[in-house]
Amino acid sequence: MFKYNEQKHSFRYRTGKLIENMLSALGMRTLDSQFLFSYIIMFSLTGFSLLCVYMALQDPTQVHWLKASMISSALVLVMVIFGRMFGLTVMMRQVKNLRDHLRVLAEGNFSVPIEVDNMRNEIGQNYTAYNEIILGIGDLLQKVTQTSSRVSVGADQVSTTLYDTSRGTSVQLQEIEQLAAAITEMAATVQEVAQSASLAAQSADQADKSAGRGHTLLNQTVDSIRIVADRVTESGEVIAELAAGSQKVSQILDVIKEIAEQTNLLALNAAIEAARAGDQGRGFAVVADEVRTLALRTQESTQSIAVIIDQLQTQSESAVKVIQRSHDEVANCVSNADHAGKALAEIVDSVSVISDMNTQIATAAEEQSQVAQDMDHNINLVADQARRTNSFADQTVSATGQISKHVQQLNDELGHFKTLVKGVDLSAAKSAHLSWKTRLRAFLDGKATLSLKEAVSHHDCAFGKWYYSAGLEKYGHLAELKAIEKPHEQLHAQVREAISYKDARDFAAAERCYDQVSEISASIVDLLNQLEDNIAVSIKS
């Protein structure tokens, strides 16, 4: 309660309060009734004084009327003086109280209501209404502070969500760009496949035609081989006949050989007989000798012919065997040629199928190439949209950072006000805590500077100063506040590590520290929210 004691012990104040209390005891509790009573007394005394003057003027011998007039006038004067001295003293004291209290309000202190001496008169009632206004302003400041705190928390959540979204869209954009590059490459590859398939279709068509010609030539070759086989068969038959003829010649030679031997024997016998005849048989001996010589020569020729015939028979047999083998080989060739013909026919059919398939593949590849080009166009549109989304997310993160900054400025301004409402400083402390996370995010994004010197300990930050002073003093008995100390210390440790990693250009480690800061900050905010709920419940109860 805001009290003013500088005039309470003065004689005028005590006398004025005595008169006010006497009038209140007589039932005149309001200033209007007290002033009305004073006016009635003064007007009555003034009227009585005028009556006394009138009566004295009518009868100068009536001196008592003049004395009565003087006495009533003196009473009126005394009442005026007393009213001025004592009544206005009380009123001026109330006015000064109001003035001094307004000066206190001008300093932002709404935590002390003005003292109400008498709630039954108008000034006391005005003071009561005035205190209600102060309390209402305190409630309003609390609501504004809590709302700004909620806005700060919401902005922090939005900023965190948008940052995660931005980080996700950045990763997605990279993947989309990689996909776009892959699709572009695929489109080029598909186009090459289409061209290759078209060339393959042309080659398959040419192969089909070549295979057809080869099949025709193979059929002709098979026919020629069959003719050769027939000729080989005929040659075998001729050689077989030749072998048979040589066999017959051999038989004839045997006969000639026998005849030559008989002739030689006869010539020998004739020579013997001629020798027996002497000179008469000399001529016959010459003839016999010539016959024997001729028989010997015939025998020798027969032997030579026999040798030749034997060689001819041997060669004929060899020729028959060779021709037989040739016939077998030709038969195998015919069989293989038949198989080759069938295989070539199958190849022709397969090449025809391949040609059709290549044509279909070429058509499908052309269509796929068009689809790939459409996909490439669409994925580039998606990539552009992802870039815009990422840009919008960054802008929104920046905007929420500005909102958090303005909210913190608002909380700083609201922190200059003192109210009777509990929990206002708690909301401001919450906003002060969240500002660290915002500053760290801006620092990691390269939008602000932050040094290890600025990353003070958990005792020296704005939240820490409140925690170890007013926080513990007001709410130290609550478990939620005690539970905040450890994570708050861990948060500052993570902030310092993030700054060190960023300065060392280890951005991945700095981001991991920021993620830890986000988790710790969320737990601290949850504890502060629970603390606010407990305080609200205690206020209501």
C-alpha positions as CSV (number, residue, x, y, z in Angstrom):
1,M,0.0,0.0,0.0
2,F,1.3,3.4,-1.0
3,K,1.2,5.5,2.2
4,Y,1.8,9.2,2.8
5,N,2.8,10.1,6.4
6,E,4.3,13.5,6.1
7,Q,1.0,15.3,7.1
8,K,-0.7,12.8,9.2
9,H,0.7,14.1,12.5
10,S,0.0,17.8,11.8
11,F,-2.6,19.6,14.0
12,R,-4.6,20.8,11.0
13,Y,-4.8,17.3,9.5
14,R,-5.9,15.7,12.8
15,T,-8.5,18.5,13.4
16,G,-9.8,18.1,9.9
17,K,-10.0,14.4,10.3
18,L,-11.8,14.8,13.6
19,I,-14.4,17.1,12.1
20,E,-14.8,14.7,9.1
21,N,-15.3,11.8,11.5
22,M,-17.8,13.7,13.6
23,L,-19.8,14.5,10.5
24,S,-19.6,10.9,9.4
25,A,-20.8,9.8,12.9
26,L,-23.8,12.1,12.4
27,G,-24.6,10.3,9.2
28,M,-23.0,12.7,6.8
29,R,-20.4,10.3,5.2
30,T,-20.2,11.8,1.8
31,L,-18.6,15.1,0.9
32,D,-21.8,16.3,-0.7
33,S,-23.7,15.8,2.6
34,Q,-20.9,17.4,4.6
35,F,-20.7,20.4,2.3
36,L,-24.5,20.7,2.3
37,F,-24.5,20.6,6.1
38,S,-21.8,23.3,6.2
39,Y,-23.7,25.4,3.8
40,I,-27.0,25.1,5.7
41,I,-25.2,26.1,9.0
42,M,-23.5,29.0,7.3
43,F,-26.6,30.2,5.5
44,S,-28.7,29.8,8.7
45,L,-26.1,31.8,10.8
46,T,-25.9,34.4,8.0
47,G,-29.7,34.7,7.9
48,F,-29.8,34.9,11.7
49,S,-27.1,37.6,11.6
50,L,-29.0,39.6,9.0
51,L,-32.2,39.3,11.1
52,C,-30.4,40.5,14.2
53,V,-29.1,43.5,12.2
54,Y,-32.6,44.3,10.9
55,M,-34.1,44.1,14.5
56,A,-31.3,46.3,15.8
57,L,-32.0,48.9,13.1
58,Q,-35.7,48.9,13.9
59,D,-35.1,49.4,17.6
60,P,-31.7,50.9,18.4
61,T,-32.4,50.3,22.1
62,Q,-32.3,46.5,21.4
63,V,-28.5,46.1,21.7
64,H,-28.7,42.3,22.2
65,W,-29.8,42.0,18.6
66,L,-26.7,43.7,17.5
67,K,-24.6,41.4,19.8
68,A,-26.4,38.4,18.4
69,S,-25.6,39.5,14.9
70,M,-22.0,40.0,15.7
71,I,-21.8,36.6,17.3
72,S,-23.4,34.9,14.4
73,S,-21.1,36.7,12.0
74,A,-18.2,35.6,14.0
75,L,-19.4,32.0,14.0
76,V,-19.8,32.2,10.2
77,L,-16.3,33.6,9.9
78,V,-15.0,30.9,12.3
79,M,-16.7,28.1,10.2
80,V,-15.3,29.5,7.0
81,I,-11.8,29.7,8.5
82,F,-12.1,26.2,10.0
83,G,-13.4,24.8,6.8
84,R,-10.6,26.4,4.8
85,M,-7.9,25.4,7.3
86,F,-9.1,22.0,8.2
87,G,-11.4,20.8,5.4
88,L,-9.2,21.9,2.6
89,T,-6.2,20.6,4.5
90,V,-7.7,17.1,4.3
91,M,-8.7,17.6,0.6
92,M,-5.3,19.0,-0.3
93,R,-3.6,16.1,1.4
94,Q,-5.7,13.7,-0.8
95,V,-4.8,15.7,-3.9
96,K,-1.1,15.6,-3.0
97,N,-1.4,11.8,-2.4
98,L,-2.8,11.5,-5.9
99,R,-0.1,13.7,-7.3
100,D,2.7,11.7,-5.7
101,H,1.2,8.4,-6.7
102,L,0.9,9.6,-10.3
103,R,4.6,10.4,-10.2
104,V,5.2,6.8,-9.0
105,L,3.0,5.5,-11.9
106,A,5.0,7.7,-14.3
107,E,8.1,5.7,-13.2
108,G,6.3,2.5,-14.3
109,N,5.5,1.2,-10.8
110,F,1.9,-0.2,-10.9
111,S,2.6,-2.5,-8.0
112,V,1.6,-0.2,-5.1
113,P,-2.1,1.0,-4.8
114,I,-2.9,4.3,-3.3
115,E,-4.0,4.4,0.4
116,V,-7.7,4.9,1.0
117,D,-8.4,6.6,4.3
118,N,-12.2,6.6,4.0
119,M,-13.9,4.5,1.4
120,R,-17.4,6.0,2.3
121,N,-16.8,9.5,0.8
122,E,-16.3,10.5,-2.8
123,I,-12.5,10.8,-2.5
124,G,-12.2,7.4,-1.0
125,Q,-14.5,5.9,-3.6
126,N,-12.5,7.7,-6.3
127,Y,-9.3,6.3,-4.8
128,T,-10.9,2.8,-4.8
129,A,-11.8,3.2,-8.5
130,Y,-8.3,4.6,-9.1
131,N,-6.8,1.5,-7.5
132,E,-9.0,-0.7,-9.6
133,I,-7.8,1.1,-12.7
134,I,-4.2,0.5,-11.6
135,L,-5.0,-3.1,-11.0
136,G,-6.7,-3.3,-14.4
137,I,-3.6,-1.7,-16.0
138,G,-1.5,-4.3,-14.2
139,D,-3.7,-7.1,-15.5
140,L,-3.5,-5.5,-19.0
141,L,0.3,-5.4,-18.7
142,Q,0.3,-9.0,-17.6
143,K,-1.8,-10.0,-20.5
144,V,0.3,-8.0,-22.9
145,T,3.4,-9.6,-21.5
146,Q,2.0,-13.1,-21.5
147,T,0.7,-12.5,-25.1
148,S,4.0,-11.2,-26.2
149,S,5.6,-14.2,-24.5
150,R,3.2,-16.5,-26.3
151,V,3.9,-14.7,-29.6
152,S,7.6,-15.1,-28.9
153,V,7.2,-18.8,-28.2
154,G,5.0,-19.1,-31.3
155,A,7.4,-17.2,-33.4
156,D,10.2,-19.4,-32.1
157,Q,8.2,-22.5,-33.0
158,V,7.3,-21.1,-36.4
159,S,10.9,-20.1,-36.9
160,T,12.1,-23.6,-35.9
161,T,9.5,-25.2,-38.1
162,L,10.2,-23.0,-41.0
163,Y,13.9,-23.5,-40.6
164,D,13.4,-27.2,-40.6
165,T,11.2,-26.7,-43.6
166,S,13.8,-24.6,-45.3
167,R,16.5,-27.1,-44.5
168,G,14.2,-29.9,-45.8
169,T,13.4,-27.9,-48.9
170,S,17.1,-27.2,-49.4
171,V,17.8,-30.9,-49.3
172,Q,14.8,-31.6,-51.4
173,L,16.0,-28.9,-53.9
174,Q,19.4,-30.6,-54.1
175,E,17.7,-33.9,-54.7
176,I,15.4,-32.4,-57.2
177,E,18.3,-30.8,-59.0
178,Q,20.1,-34.1,-59.0
179,L,16.9,-35.8,-60.3
180,A,16.6,-33.1,-62.9
181,A,20.2,-33.7,-64.0
182,A,19.6,-37.5,-64.0
183,I,16.3,-37.1,-66.0
184,T,18.1,-34.8,-68.5
185,E,20.8,-37.3,-68.8
186,M,18.2,-40.1,-69.1
187,A,16.4,-38.1,-71.8
188,A,19.6,-37.8,-73.7
189,T,20.3,-41.5,-73.2
190,V,16.8,-42.4,-74.2
191,Q,17.3,-40.3,-77.3
192,E,20.5,-42.1,-78.1
193,V,18.7,-45.4,-77.4
194,A,15.9,-44.3,-79.8
195,Q,18.5,-43.5,-82.4
196,S,20.4,-46.7,-81.7
197,A,17.1,-48.7,-81.8
198,S,16.3,-47.1,-85.1
199,L,19.7,-48.0,-86.5
200,A,19.3,-51.5,-85.0
201,A,16.0,-51.8,-86.7
202,Q,17.6,-50.8,-90.0
203,S,20.5,-53.2,-89.4
204,A,18.0,-55.9,-88.4
205,D,16.1,-55.3,-91.6
206,Q,19.3,-55.5,-93.6
207,A,20.3,-58.7,-91.7
208,D,16.8,-60.1,-92.4
209,K,17.4,-59.5,-96.1
210,S,21.0,-60.8,-96.0
211,A,19.8,-63.9,-94.0
212,G,17.1,-64.4,-96.7
213,R,19.8,-64.3,-99.4
214,G,22.0,-66.5,-97.3
215,H,19.2,-69.0,-96.9
216,T,18.7,-69.0,-100.7
217,L,22.4,-69.5,-101.3
218,L,22.6,-72.2,-98.7
219,N,19.7,-74.0,-100.4
220,Q,21.6,-73.7,-103.7
221,T,24.7,-75.0,-101.9
222,V,22.8,-77.9,-100.5
223,D,21.5,-78.7,-104.0
224,S,25.1,-78.5,-105.4
225,I,26.4,-80.7,-102.6
226,R,23.7,-83.2,-103.3
227,I,24.8,-83.1,-107.0
228,V,28.4,-83.6,-106.0
229,A,27.3,-86.5,-103.8
230,D,25.6,-88.0,-106.7
231,R,28.7,-87.5,-108.8
232,V,30.9,-89.0,-106.1
233,T,28.6,-92.0,-105.9
234,E,28.8,-92.4,-109.7
235,S,32.6,-92.0,-109.5
236,G,32.7,-94.8,-106.9
237,E,30.6,-97.0,-109.1
238,V,33.0,-96.3,-112.1
239,I,36.0,-97.0,-110.0
240,A,34.4,-100.1,-108.7
241,E,33.8,-101.2,-112.3
242,L,37.4,-100.3,-113.1
243,A,38.5,-102.5,-110.2
244,A,36.4,-105.2,-111.5
245,G,37.8,-104.7,-115.0
246,S,41.4,-104.8,-113.6
247,Q,40.5,-108.0,-111.8
248,K,39.4,-109.4,-115.2
249,V,42.6,-108.2,-116.8
250,S,44.5,-109.9,-114.0
251,Q,42.7,-113.0,-114.7
252,I,43.5,-112.7,-118.5
253,L,47.2,-112.0,-117.6
254,D,47.2,-115.2,-115.5
255,V,46.0,-117.0,-118.6
256,I,48.7,-115.2,-120.8
257,K,51.3,-116.0,-118.1
258,E,50.3,-119.7,-118.2
259,I,50.4,-119.6,-122.0
260,A,53.9,-117.9,-121.9
261,E,55.1,-120.5,-119.5
262,Q,53.7,-123.3,-121.7
263,T,55.3,-121.6,-124.8
264,N,58.6,-121.3,-123.0
265,L,58.4,-124.9,-122.0
266,L,57.5,-125.9,-125.5
267,A,60.4,-123.8,-126.9
268,L,62.7,-125.4,-124.5
269,N,61.5,-128.9,-125.5
270,A,61.8,-127.8,-129.2
271,A,65.4,-126.7,-128.6
272,I,66.2,-130.0,-127.0
273,E,64.7,-131.9,-129.9
274,A,66.6,-129.6,-132.4
275,A,69.8,-130.3,-130.6
276,R,69.1,-134.0,-130.9
277,A,68.5,-133.6,-134.7
278,G,71.9,-132.0,-135.2
279,D,72.4,-129.9,-138.2
280,Q,69.0,-130.7,-139.5
281,G,67.4,-129.3,-136.5
282,R,69.6,-126.2,-136.3
283,G,67.1,-123.9,-138.0
284,F,64.3,-125.2,-135.9
285,A,66.5,-124.6,-132.9
286,V,66.8,-120.9,-133.9
287,V,63.1,-120.6,-134.2
288,A,62.6,-122.4,-131.0
289,D,65.1,-120.1,-129.4
290,E,63.2,-117.0,-130.7
291,V,60.0,-118.4,-129.5
292,R,61.4,-119.0,-126.1
293,T,62.8,-115.5,-126.1
294,L,59.4,-114.2,-127.1
295,A,57.8,-116.3,-124.4
296,L,60.2,-114.9,-121.8
297,R,59.5,-111.4,-123.0
298,T,55.8,-112.1,-122.8
299,Q,56.2,-113.5,-119.4
300,E,58.2,-110.5,-118.3
301,S,55.6,-108.1,-119.8
302,T,52.9,-110.1,-118.2
303,Q,54.6,-109.8,-114.9
304,S,55.0,-106.0,-115.4
305,I,51.4,-105.8,-116.4
306,A,50.5,-107.9,-113.3
307,V,52.4,-105.5,-111.1
308,I,50.7,-102.5,-112.8
309,I,47.3,-104.3,-112.4
310,D,48.0,-105.0,-108.8
311,Q,48.9,-101.3,-108.3
312,L,45.8,-100.3,-110.2
313,Q,43.7,-102.6,-108.0
314,T,45.3,-101.3,-104.9
315,Q,44.8,-97.7,-106.0
316,S,41.2,-98.6,-107.1
317,E,40.5,-100.0,-103.7
318,S,42.0,-96.9,-102.1
319,A,40.0,-94.7,-104.5
320,V,36.9,-96.6,-103.6
321,K,37.6,-96.1,-99.9
322,V,38.3,-92.4,-100.4
323,I,35.2,-92.0,-102.5
324,Q,33.2,-93.8,-99.9
325,R,34.6,-91.5,-97.2
326,S,33.9,-88.5,-99.5
327,H,30.5,-89.8,-100.0
328,D,30.0,-90.0,-96.2
329,E,31.5,-86.5,-95.8
330,V,29.2,-85.2,-98.5
331,A,26.3,-86.9,-96.8
332,N,27.3,-85.3,-93.6
333,C,27.7,-82.0,-95.4
334,V,24.2,-82.4,-96.8
335,S,22.9,-83.2,-93.4
336,N,24.7,-80.3,-91.9
337,A,23.6,-78.1,-94.7
338,D,20.0,-79.2,-94.0
339,H,20.5,-78.4,-90.3
340,A,22.2,-75.1,-91.3
341,G,19.3,-74.4,-93.6
342,K,16.8,-75.0,-90.8
343,A,18.9,-72.9,-88.4
344,L,19.3,-70.2,-91.0
345,A,15.5,-70.3,-91.6
346,E,15.1,-69.9,-87.8
347,I,17.6,-67.1,-87.9
348,V,15.6,-65.4,-90.7
349,D,12.5,-65.8,-88.6
350,S,14.3,-64.5,-85.5
351,V,15.9,-61.6,-87.4
352,S,12.4,-60.8,-88.7
353,V,11.1,-60.8,-85.1
354,I,14.1,-58.8,-83.9
355,S,13.5,-56.3,-86.7
356,D,9.9,-56.0,-85.6
357,M,10.9,-55.7,-82.0
358,N,13.6,-53.1,-82.8
359,T,11.0,-51.1,-84.7
360,Q,8.7,-51.3,-81.7
361,I,11.6,-50.4,-79.4
362,A,12.5,-47.5,-81.6
363,T,8.9,-46.3,-81.5
364,A,8.7,-46.8,-77.7
365,A,12.1,-45.1,-77.3
366,E,10.8,-42.1,-79.2
367,E,7.8,-42.0,-77.0
368,Q,9.9,-42.5,-73.9
369,S,12.2,-39.7,-75.1
370,Q,9.2,-37.4,-75.4
371,V,8.0,-38.5,-71.9
372,A,11.5,-37.9,-70.5
373,Q,11.6,-34.4,-72.0
374,D,8.2,-33.7,-70.4
375,M,9.5,-35.1,-67.1
376,D,12.6,-32.9,-67.4
377,H,10.4,-29.9,-68.1
378,N,8.1,-30.7,-65.2
379,I,10.9,-31.5,-62.7
380,N,12.5,-28.2,-63.6
381,L,9.2,-26.5,-62.8
382,V,9.2,-28.4,-59.5
383,A,12.8,-27.3,-58.9
384,D,11.8,-23.7,-59.6
385,Q,8.9,-24.0,-57.2
386,A,11.1,-25.6,-54.6
387,R,13.6,-22.7,-55.0
388,R,10.7,-20.2,-54.5
389,T,9.4,-22.2,-51.5
390,N,12.9,-22.2,-50.0
391,S,13.2,-18.5,-50.6
392,F,9.8,-17.8,-49.0
393,A,10.8,-20.0,-46.1
394,D,14.0,-18.0,-45.6
395,Q,12.1,-14.8,-45.8
396,T,9.5,-16.0,-43.3
397,V,12.3,-17.2,-41.0
398,S,13.8,-13.7,-41.3
399,A,10.4,-12.1,-40.7
400,T,9.8,-14.3,-37.6
401,G,13.2,-13.3,-36.4
402,Q,12.2,-9.6,-36.7
403,I,9.0,-10.4,-34.9
404,S,10.9,-12.1,-32.1
405,K,13.2,-9.0,-32.0
406,H,10.3,-6.6,-31.7
407,V,8.6,-8.8,-29.1
408,Q,11.8,-8.8,-27.1
409,Q,11.9,-5.0,-27.4
410,L,8.3,-4.9,-26.2
411,N,9.1,-7.1,-23.3
412,D,12.1,-4.9,-22.4
413,E,9.7,-1.9,-22.4
414,L,7.1,-3.9,-20.3
415,G,9.9,-4.9,-18.0
416,H,10.1,-1.3,-16.7
417,F,6.6,-1.6,-15.3
418,K,5.9,-3.1,-11.9
419,T,2.5,-4.6,-11.1
420,L,0.7,-6.4,-8.4
421,V,0.0,-9.3,-10.8
422,K,2.2,-12.4,-10.4
423,G,3.9,-14.0,-13.3
424,V,4.5,-11.0,-15.5
425,D,8.3,-11.2,-14.9
426,L,8.1,-14.9,-15.7
427,S,6.7,-14.2,-19.2
428,A,9.4,-11.6,-19.8
429,A,12.0,-14.1,-18.6
430,K,10.7,-16.7,-21.1
431,S,11.0,-14.2,-23.9
432,A,14.5,-13.3,-22.8
433,H,15.4,-17.0,-22.9
434,L,14.0,-17.5,-26.4
435,S,16.0,-14.6,-27.7
436,W,19.2,-16.6,-27.4
437,K,17.9,-19.3,-29.7
438,T,16.9,-16.6,-32.3
439,R,20.3,-14.9,-32.0
440,L,22.1,-18.3,-32.5
441,R,20.0,-19.1,-35.6
442,A,20.7,-15.7,-37.1
443,F,24.4,-16.2,-36.4
444,L,24.6,-19.6,-38.0
445,D,22.7,-18.3,-41.0
446,G,25.3,-15.5,-41.4
447,K,22.7,-12.8,-40.7
448,A,24.2,-11.6,-37.4
449,T,27.4,-11.8,-35.4
450,L,27.9,-13.6,-32.1
451,S,31.1,-14.1,-30.2
452,L,32.2,-16.3,-27.3
453,K,32.4,-13.2,-25.2
454,E,28.8,-12.4,-25.9
455,A,27.8,-16.0,-25.1
456,V,28.0,-15.4,-21.4
457,S,27.5,-18.0,-18.7
458,H,24.1,-19.1,-17.6
459,H,24.5,-16.8,-14.6
460,D,25.1,-13.6,-16.6
461,C,22.5,-13.7,-19.4
462,A,19.2,-11.8,-19.0
463,F,17.3,-15.0,-18.1
464,G,20.1,-16.1,-15.7
465,K,20.1,-12.7,-13.9
466,W,16.4,-13.0,-13.4
467,Y,16.6,-16.6,-12.4
468,Y,19.2,-16.2,-9.7
469,S,17.6,-13.0,-8.3
470,A,13.8,-12.4,-8.6
471,G,13.1,-15.9,-9.9
472,L,14.5,-17.8,-7.0
473,E,13.2,-15.2,-4.6
474,K,9.6,-15.4,-5.8
475,Y,9.3,-19.0,-7.2
476,G,12.3,-20.8,-5.6
477,H,9.9,-23.0,-3.7
478,L,8.5,-24.5,-6.9
479,A,10.1,-27.6,-8.3
480,E,9.7,-26.5,-12.0
481,L,12.0,-23.5,-11.4
482,K,14.6,-25.6,-9.7
483,A,14.5,-28.0,-12.6
484,I,15.4,-25.3,-15.1
485,E,18.9,-24.6,-13.8
486,K,20.7,-27.7,-15.2
487,P,19.3,-27.5,-18.8
488,H,19.9,-23.8,-18.8
489,E,23.5,-24.4,-18.0
490,Q,23.7,-27.1,-20.8
491,L,22.1,-24.7,-23.3
492,H,24.8,-22.1,-22.8
493,A,27.5,-24.7,-23.2
494,Q,25.9,-25.8,-26.5
495,V,25.7,-22.2,-27.6
496,R,29.4,-21.7,-26.9
497,E,30.3,-25.0,-28.8
498,A,28.1,-23.9,-31.7
499,I,30.0,-20.6,-31.9
500,S,33.4,-22.4,-31.8
501,Y,32.4,-24.8,-34.5
502,K,31.1,-22.0,-36.7
503,D,34.3,-20.1,-36.3
504,A,36.2,-23.3,-37.2
505,R,33.9,-23.6,-40.3
506,D,32.6,-27.0,-39.0
507,F,29.1,-26.1,-40.0
508,A,27.7,-29.6,-39.6
509,A,28.8,-29.8,-36.0
510,A,27.4,-26.2,-35.4
511,E,24.1,-27.3,-36.7
512,R,24.1,-30.4,-34.4
513,C,24.7,-28.0,-31.5
514,Y,21.8,-25.9,-32.7
515,D,19.6,-28.9,-32.7
516,Q,20.6,-29.7,-29.1
517,V,19.9,-26.0,-28.2
518,S,16.4,-26.4,-29.8
519,E,15.7,-29.5,-27.7
520,I,17.0,-28.0,-24.5
521,S,15.1,-24.7,-25.1
522,A,11.9,-26.6,-25.7
523,S,12.3,-28.4,-22.4
524,I,13.0,-25.1,-20.6
525,V,9.9,-23.5,-22.2
526,D,7.8,-26.5,-21.1
527,L,9.0,-26.0,-17.5
528,L,8.3,-22.3,-17.7
529,N,4.8,-23.0,-19.0
530,Q,4.2,-25.4,-16.1
531,L,5.5,-22.8,-13.7
532,E,3.1,-20.2,-15.2
533,D,0.2,-22.7,-14.8
534,N,1.1,-23.4,-11.1
535,I,1.3,-19.6,-10.4
536,A,-2.1,-19.1,-12.2
537,V,-3.7,-21.8,-10.0
538,S,-2.2,-20.3,-6.8
539,I,-3.6,-16.9,-7.8
540,K,-7.1,-18.2,-8.4
541,S,-7.0,-20.2,-5.2
